[in-house]
Amino acid sequence: MGDSYASSESSEDGAWEVRPLFSGDAPSTPPPAEAPCAFPTTLLRRPSLRFAAALAVAAAIGLAARRRGAGAARRRPSRARARGVSRTMPHVLHVVLDDVGWDDLWESRDLPPAVVSPTIFRLAKEGVKLTSYYGQSYCTPARAALLTGKFVHRLGFASPEADYWGPLEVVGDANYSVPLGHELLPAHLRNLGYATHGVGKWNVGHCATEYLPWKRGFDTFLGYFSDGIHYTTHAVDEFGGGAISADDDAVDEAHTLADLVYYDGDDASFRWDRGLDFLGEHTTAVFAREALRRLRGGGDAAKYVWLAFHGAHDNEGSLEGVDVDDDAFDGLAETLTAGRLAFAKNLRFMDDAIFGLKRALLESGRDFLVAVHSDNGGFPCARYLGGSNAPLRGAKFDFMEGALRLPALLYSPTLLSTVARGRAYNHLFHHVDWLATFLSAATATAAPEVAAKLGPGYDSVDHLGAINDAQVTGPRTRAPARILFSVSATGLVVRDGDYKLIREYGDSGWFEPDLDASGFSREDAKRVCFEGDEPQTFLFNVRDDPEERANVVDALPDVAARLAAYGDDAYRDEFFHFPLERAWIFHELDDEEAVRLRATWIDTSDDDVYRFIAPWGCMLVFDDGSTAPGGAGVRLEDTRGPG
């Protein structure tokens, strides 16, 4: 990957027009009186006008004071601003895209950014591209790492514990969560005085009230609990375990089970069926509007907004209500499959929303950070929305680079130095590192002090100083240098320096989106996504061989042994052995808990059609391995409070 920094390539701006962002009815939730929440009816889509307007706003609110004197002072901000803040804590907009792969944004070979992701492209061009950014290969472990700042072997989400992927993913009837006792990212920021707002996909546990987002650090939450839902009806995915149907009798034959919850910070007014207010709306519109409302409202406190978009997760209804310029996609329709084209339109819908949010941040007159990244790699074998990781090997659900290496960026017009802006940061960066990096930005604290405050149980590393100072040596070339993706008694996935070891996991191949367009069969795609159930061991030099073409495990046994020792030490000293059987209730558990779940969900609403996922009171698990009974959702005849 060359030097730690590389200059961004320039590109010609495409012609952008003035057009509506979203169409449809007014917001279903009333905004605060002091902060209108509806998206503006039009957005400037021509770059010159759009950024001229942004500069005018910047001048009006005094951001022009960032100009430096001659020499070195002109090249980078002061130490305080380089470390995170000037006089006030910055707003933080944290955007998590779902199943967006390496080949889906600015590196894409078939989705031109000027059409599909112009806002994200501009943020990357004017901010910092994190070109060695890593996540996890499943949705729930990705969010567990993001929210805790800890590698998932510490949390119970390190490896599959059965011959299917269920025990790793929190679906509608999953009886487990991130153990209590792990302080989550929003709680850390709230302790500093942030107003914290969760929007979108939660997916780290909801079976007891103690696990809910507003019990674990978020002041408000609008989103869903499970792995995937219909984009407009918000009905649970068929893999969600407990979808209401005559076949599994999860609740009854007469109702549809939806998964959308809205907690606005007021226990007295909370209802489990507030999701009825949003039925028929595309989740991107619902979540973007709520994020904008929270950024614009709520007084003078710094705001952390977690915006975990539903898109582009592979669920039904992805194009219903999607308002994008179809003319701009005419050329793509001739070269892309239906699934790939639908993916592109969903990505553009989210991109338009991000543009509106960026404008709101500029208008705030406050320092801010925007982080945008995916949770895991794309899934080329999808039914509705086809992501791509080409030319990287593998896909979501495996441990090749295509599953783990992700597009990511960090943007700020004031908190990133002029040395950093417009460049690529190639040092190892993982989901867990956002915790320390955001704390550094919020407190203007250098990396060693942040690490000392977090303590030895955290794996999070602050990158803000290294980014701003263009350090040749990145934080993860010092302890803790390695990234542990998965650890078990036999299996291991670890990256250390240039090398990645995959021990005792299945194989995966390569997928090319252009082959899909020219007749690449679904059976061929399945061989890429699910190839090789027989466990194998791989060692790759991913710096020199990012496509993982050459397995050098036999040629470099000492390197393989060194990386294996890291994993074995972590398993011995840090691995969290889950004290209860983790399962999907209607697949594996006894009838007693299934009956309790069914009764709880039936009582979430008296609507003629819909019932909603709510906590039914599973056993709680704590970080020390102890357990206790958990709280259930309040029944319909009660106050419908959150418990």
Buried (B, 14 or more C-beta within 10 A) or exposed (E): BEEBBBEBEEEEBBEBEEBBBBEEEEBBBEBEEEBBBEBBEEBBBBBEEBBEEBBEBBEEBEBEEBEBEEEEEEEBBEEEBBBBBBEEBBBBBBBBBBBBBBBBBBBBEBBBBBBBBBBBBBBBBBBBBBBBBBBBBBBBBBBBBBBBBBBBBBBBBBBBEEEEEBBBBBBBBBBBBBBBEBBBBBBBBBEEEBBBBBBBBBBBBBBBBBBBBBBBBBBBBBBBBBBBBBBBBBBBBEBBBBBBBEEBEBBBEEBBBBBBBBBBBEEEEBBBBBBBBBBEBBBBBBBBBBBBBBBBBBEEBBBBBBBBBBBBBBBBBBBEBBBBBEEBBEEBEEEBBEBBBBBBBBBBBBBBBBBBBBBBBBBBBBBBBBBBBBBBBBBBBBEBBBBBBBBBBBBBBBBBBBBBBBBBBBBBBBBBBEBBBBBBBBBBBBBBBBBBBBBBBBBBBBBEBBBEEBEEEBBBBBBBBBBBBBBEEBBBBEEBBBBBBBBBEEBBBBBBBEBBBBBBBBBBBBBBBBBBBEEBEEEBBEBBBBBEEEEEBBBBBBBEBBBBEEBBBEEBEEBBEBBBEBBBEBBEEBBBEBBBEBBBBBBBBEEEBBEBBBEBBBBBBEBEEBBBBBBBBBBBBEBEBEEEEBBBBBBBEEEBBBB
